[in-house]
């Protein structure tokens, strides 16, 4: 059986997220269409428009919201970054 959060519990969980030490730079939203093709629409936003999320949910779509904790690096930035592993012994 799925557990449903009561309003007070949701507020407590949201405050824990707000107190996180990792600053959130935005959010990644993924909308999975509930049709034959099951297309996925990905969006990166600064703040979540819950009216849009509710609209997708009412259409029967699935919605995934994840925090964006770091900027996306370009290929050149990834290559120039120091390696995290040992290069010699």
C-alpha positions as a printed NumPy array, in Angstrom:
array([[  0.   ,   0.   ,   0.   ],
       [  1.331,   3.441,  -0.892],
       [  1.931,   5.881,   1.935],
       [  0.311,   9.266,   1.507],
       [  1.897,  12.26 ,   3.14 ],
       [ -0.299,  14.503,   5.199],
       [  0.027,  18.259,   4.736],
       [  2.133,  18.676,   7.882],
       [  4.515,  15.917,   6.778],
       [  4.921,  17.506,   3.349],
       [  5.85 ,  20.827,   4.923],
       [  8.443,  19.084,   7.114],
       [  9.955,  17.322,   4.116],
       [ 10.065,  20.544,   2.115],
       [ 11.882,  22.336,   4.917],
       [ 14.477,  19.534,   4.992],
       [ 15.017,  19.97 ,   1.263],
       [ 15.337,  23.744,   1.698],
       [ 17.989,  23.257,   4.399],
       [ 20.132,  21.066,   2.133],
       [ 23.778,  22.094,   1.915],
       [ 23.825,  21.706,  -1.883],
       [ 22.466,  24.805,  -3.611],
       [ 19.831,  24.013,  -6.237],
       [ 20.53 ,  25.761,  -9.548],
       [ 17.207,  24.801, -11.052],
       [ 15.163,  21.734, -11.876],
       [ 15.038,  19.118, -14.604],
       [ 11.507,  18.173, -15.635],
       [ 10.721,  15.111, -17.71 ],
       [  7.239,  14.598, -19.126],
       [  6.435,  11.074, -20.368],
       [  3.422,  11.136, -22.69 ],
       [  0.778,   8.486, -22.127],
       [  0.226,   7.605, -25.792],
       [  1.406,   5.013, -28.326],
       [  4.795,   6.672, -28.876],
       [  5.444,   7.437, -25.177],
       [  7.552,  10.467, -26.072],
       [  9.675,  12.115, -23.389],
       [  9.925,  15.898, -23.227],
       [ 12.845,  17.195, -21.11 ],
       [ 13.054,  20.749, -19.779],
       [ 15.486,  22.581, -17.476],
       [ 13.913,  25.439, -15.52 ],
       [ 14.803,  27.807, -12.663],
       [ 11.487,  27.218, -10.885],
       [  8.756,  24.617, -11.324],
       [  5.427,  25.733, -12.805],
       [  3.097,  23.401, -10.925],
       [  0.111,  24.472, -13.042],
       [  1.921,  22.968, -16.038],
       [  2.795,  19.835, -14.029],
       [ -0.849,  19.402, -12.957],
       [ -2.005,  19.843, -16.566],
       [  0.305,  17.01 , -17.691],
       [ -0.827,  14.777, -14.825],
       [ -4.501,  15.349, -15.691],
       [ -3.729,  14.279, -19.274],
       [ -2.414,  10.985, -17.87 ],
       [  1.26 ,  11.814, -18.426],
       [  4.013,  10.932, -15.974],
       [  6.178,  13.727, -14.55 ],
       [  9.655,  13.433, -13.043],
       [ 11.15 ,  16.437, -11.217],
       [ 14.801,  16.364, -10.137],
       [ 16.99 ,  19.145,  -8.713],
       [ 19.836,  20.485, -10.808],
       [ 22.791,  20.726,  -8.421],
       [ 25.547,  21.62 , -10.887],
       [ 25.895,  23.248, -14.271],
       [ 26.187,  21.064, -17.349],
       [ 29.764,  21.025, -18.581],
       [ 30.678,  21.272, -22.24 ],
       [ 32.801,  18.533, -23.786],
       [ 35.888,  20.783, -23.657],
       [ 35.295,  21.628, -19.967],
       [ 35.015,  17.926, -19.128],
       [ 38.282,  17.205, -20.97 ],
       [ 40.125,  20.036, -19.173],
       [ 38.918,  18.975, -15.735],
       [ 41.485,  17.276, -13.503],
       [ 41.099,  13.481, -13.453],
       [ 39.693,  11.993, -10.248],
       [ 41.789,   8.833, -10.524],
       [ 45.536,   8.19 , -10.175],
       [ 47.537,   8.753, -13.357],
       [ 50.665,   7.004, -12.027],
       [ 51.774,   4.656,  -9.244]])
